[in-house]
């Protein structure tokens, strides 16, 4: 489980010497971001699965602070960002796991709200990608997923199938536009 936040400078290939602490340390968390802050949602704390969301400011040298909770405990979901909200898709907890999508406001420390479900169903190690108007969740484990789901930020209707990966993949990275 990792508790270190390390800054990487996008303007060069250097890694900043600045280190901060993510409290509490966790494994299997997802990340999302606004233009000013990063958010770390859910994950495994020791042997306990959490629903916590923590945040830290990009320009500050401070450690992370509490930013509310997801609707339920989770790990290994996809982190996705719109301009105003963070999304956590594909809750993977216990058996059976739940393919829920949670959304939380970047500007407010509150419990996340529901944003529908993934069409692909439950699973973990799902990749999240953020578009301008849509979020995407792809791959993952549980029935060797090769699906890509898409959901609109403007609607709480959940996701629909968008396409297929060439092969099932997990874990893998996501990208932003």
C-alpha positions in Angstrom: 0.0 0.0 0.0 1.3 3.4 -1.0 1.2 6.6 1.0 3.6 8.8 -1.0 2.4 11.4 -3.5 5.2 12.4 -5.9 5.0 15.3 -8.3 6.0 14.6 -11.9 6.8 17.7 -14.0 5.0 17.6 -17.4 7.3 20.3 -18.8 10.4 18.1 -18.5 11.4 14.6 -17.9 12.4 15.4 -14.3 10.7 14.1 -11.2 10.2 16.6 -8.5 11.9 16.0 -5.1 8.7 17.1 -3.5 6.9 14.3 -1.6 3.6 14.5 0.2 1.6 11.9 2.1 -1.7 10.3 1.0 -3.5 9.6 4.2 -4.4 6.9 4.7 -2.2 4.7 2.5 -4.1 2.5 0.2 -3.9 0.0 -2.7 -6.4 -0.4 -5.6 -7.7 3.2 -5.5 -8.7 5.3 -8.5 -7.7 8.8 -9.5 -9.5 11.7 -11.0 -8.8 15.4 -11.2 -10.1 19.0 -11.6 -7.8 21.7 -13.0 -6.5 22.5 -9.5 -6.8 19.3 -7.4 -6.3 15.5 -7.6 -8.7 13.0 -6.0 -8.0 9.5 -4.8 -11.2 7.3 -4.3 -11.7 4.0 -2.5 -9.1 1.3 -2.2 -7.8 -1.2 0.3 -6.5 0.0 3.6 -4.6 -2.9 5.1 -7.3 -5.6 4.9 -10.2 -3.2 4.9 -11.9 -1.9 1.8 -12.8 1.8 2.0 -15.3 4.3 0.5 -13.2 7.3 1.3 -12.2 10.1 -1.2 -9.1 12.2 -0.4 -7.8 15.2 -2.3 -4.7 17.3 -2.6 -4.0 20.6 -4.3 -1.5 20.6 -7.2 0.0 23.9 -6.2 0.2 23.2 -2.5 2.9 21.3 -0.7 0.4 19.9 1.9 -0.7 16.4 2.4 -4.1 15.0 1.3 -7.3 15.8 3.1 -10.7 14.1 3.4 -13.2 14.9 0.6 -16.2 12.7 1.4 -17.1 9.1 0.5 -18.4 7.0 -2.4 -21.8 5.4 -1.8 -20.2 2.1 -0.8 -16.8 0.5 -0.2 -14.8 -0.3 -3.3 -11.5 -1.0 -4.9 -10.1 -1.5 -8.4 -12.7 0.7 -10.2 -12.1 3.3 -12.9 -11.4 6.9 -12.2 -12.9 9.4 -14.7 -13.1 13.2 -14.7 -15.4 15.8 -16.2 -14.8 19.5 -15.7 -16.9 19.5 -12.5 -17.1 16.0 -11.2 -15.1 12.9 -10.4 -16.6 9.5 -11.4 -15.8 6.1 -10.0 -17.0 3.2 -12.2 -17.1 -0.5 -11.7 -17.2 -1.1 -8.0 -15.5 -4.4 -7.3 -16.3 -5.5 -3.8 -16.9 -9.0 -2.5 -19.1 -11.3 -4.3 -21.0 -10.4 -6.3 -19.4 -7.1 -7.2 -21.5 -4.2 -8.5 -21.1 -2.3 -11.8 -22.2 1.1 -10.3 -21.1 4.5 -11.4 -20.7 7.1 -8.5 -20.1 10.8 -9.1 -18.8 13.4 -6.7 -18.4 17.2 -7.0 -14.9 18.5 -7.1 -16.0 21.7 -5.3 -17.9 20.1 -2.4 -16.9 17.6 0.3 -20.1 15.4 0.2 -21.1 11.8 -0.3 -21.1 10.7 -3.9 -24.4 10.3 -5.8 -25.4 7.6 -8.2 -24.9 8.1 -12.0 -26.4 4.8 -13.2 -24.6 1.5 -13.9 -22.1 0.1 -16.3 -23.6 -1.9 -19.2 -20.7 -4.4 -18.9 -21.7 -5.1 -15.3 -19.5 -5.7 -12.4 -15.7 -6.1 -12.2 -12.4 -4.6 -11.2 -9.2 -3.4 -12.8 -11.4 -1.4 -15.2 -9.7 1.4 -17.2 -11.2 4.9 -17.1 -10.8 7.5 -19.8 -12.2 11.1 -19.7 -13.6 12.8 -22.8 -15.2 16.3 -23.0 -18.8 15.2 -22.7 -18.5 11.5 -22.0 -16.7 9.1 -19.7 -15.4 5.7 -20.8 -14.8 2.4 -18.9 -13.0 -0.5 -20.6 -11.9 -4.0 -19.9 -11.4 -5.4 -16.5 -11.7 -8.7 -14.8 -14.9 -10.8 -14.2 -15.7 -12.8 -17.3 -12.5 -11.6 -19.1 -14.1 -8.3 -20.2 -13.3 -6.9 -23.7 -16.1 -4.3 -23.5 -16.0 -0.5 -23.7 -18.8 1.4 -22.1 -19.6 5.1 -22.5 -21.8 7.4 -20.3 -22.8 11.0 -20.7 -21.8 13.4 -17.9 -25.0 15.3 -18.5 -27.3 12.3 -17.7 -27.6 9.9 -14.8 -28.9 7.2 -17.2 -25.7 5.1 -16.8 -23.5 3.6 -19.5 -24.2 1.8 -22.8 -21.9 -0.4 -24.7 -19.6 1.7 -27.0 -17.5 -1.1 -28.6 -15.1 -3.8 -28.0 -11.4 -4.1 -27.2 -9.4 -6.3 -29.6 -8.8 -8.7 -26.6 -9.9 -8.7 -22.9 -7.5 -6.6 -20.8 -6.8 -6.0 -17.2 -5.2 -4.1 -15.6 -4.4 -1.3 -18.1 -4.2 2.5 -18.2 -6.8 5.1 -19.2 -6.4 8.4 -21.1 -7.8 11.9 -21.1 -8.8 14.3 -23.9 
